[in-house]
């Protein structure tokens, strides 16, 4: 790590072509510069001294170095009069300029869940119940738009909703400051206009929005529109904004460059390496143009950091803070020439901290800027929790914003504090998705257990939202593979807040039904059926719903392999009325760490009204509870499904067996009138495997099947267990494991798709 004073005559090249490729990821890199000693300054007074501007470069996760430098500058008593930054440099600089100390910024970094910050969606627990039910399908989370026969894509992989909230909460005290010269330290953030490649210096407006704009890495984080310009990470135009600090009035500049070095020839192994190198070269030209403006009185701190601290490894960001402190302290003798006397520095810094703006303490009114086709009344229903005239509750505000975003219709939901005379207001802005309202999803399913046939399927789904102002939506899904299917369903909310809904659906499917005697498969039959369902219900906030209706199903059963007499063949007709209460607060469906999922459904088969072949009643209770301690999670499960008041035919009986459903048995090897099982899976998050979150665990299950309710008893139930490994991948969760029952049955499992 070195410090340099710069001779402007040693650099003559100015290159602007980096702006032409602003869509590349902004990983700003630069090279060390030769140094000359700077002249000493008289630091005895804060009134009669040169003004110092701090310039902080972009560099992604290396931005923690800036925090360490700030801490060192405080200890060295170097007054900072202006701050200009780009990308992560602007974020750290903006936090500091708004009145946070270096210690407070470190706390912010340590408390950020970086995995969540770079996810597109709001936390699952706050999504609408309708959106959560999409997790029941084996479809990937990413949904490109499909409109007018062509695919549409968002402007970034991540829409930045969580990042918006992090920045808004962190600079909340400065939320009503509209001129960045009025911050405790005058501040500028540099972004880039993606349409022209020009640098855009942000010195007015909403501070949180300015920080969000300057860190919008092209193609990764969606750009943000400010004053009619679509803005992205400023690193593609001016990664080290020395000229900006000078224009603000700085006599002396301290520039901190945290960018990575160019890769050596032997390090260029993949297309990603070459792409990163190209981006580095293009961005670097703009940095060198800025370096030309430095004088012998200015100071350049260049961080030479190990490769383990990459620009995109944000989990290591906190670890780079001490590196920044060391960088500055190793050059304390050079920086000390800019210091002032203890009393003068204390007065200077105290004046800055004393001028820190106060956050709004009361919300006098709430306004909605609705840039979507969704009715205002639906959004207003969520906003009712924020009472006009009440004390500001930031946690409640962010939960409300997340619940609105969790409806799944909006590109972003942002909040901003406004003033109207003596009144403090809250403005909520919702923006419709630019790649909607039609979306495509795809998925893959694979299941192999024991010596059974493999179950494989691929799925495609089309979702059309915004059919009307009440958020009506239509979905069509097709599955190809061992068990092909096609379905169409409509979800139409009604009522003032859109809480009630009607949900008709039709579908056809072809499923496999295996008949076993112990571990011996007697026959394999194919069940072909068509289904008509009509449900009417009400959502209970984001946590649940109740629904009632009828379901009519008819088709045929044909034995394809094995003994024809093992199962009744021919046509069948099933029809029943149902009522269901469901709840879901799980944080994740693949590998839940917290929350509850439960459903209770009653069904009655009706031969008169719905022409069913048999009359019977059934009750189904399913529940899961997840609890986590550090990296360890305990998932407890309960399954109780019973038939009473009649006998259900084979097509309406319960299927039992498989991984986590009495591990050791093959998948769905038993059919019965009654099923009861309790289970627990204990698993640990381990280091990522092939870039995917990995889990290792064990499970125990205790349960069985019975033909009559009177025979149900855990005295003669079976104990099963498994050892398993899981990966959370973009195409769905993958589970591999080995299970065994106390009777000696065993099976190996490989499953792609949700199990829990």
Order of alpha helices (4+ residues) and beta strands (2+ residues): beta-beta-alpha-beta-alpha-alpha-alpha-alpha-beta-beta-beta-alpha-beta-beta-alpha-beta-beta-beta-alpha-beta-alpha-beta-alpha-alpha-alpha-beta-beta-alpha-beta-alpha-beta-beta-beta-beta-beta-beta-beta-beta-beta-beta-beta-beta-beta-beta-beta-beta-beta-beta-beta-beta
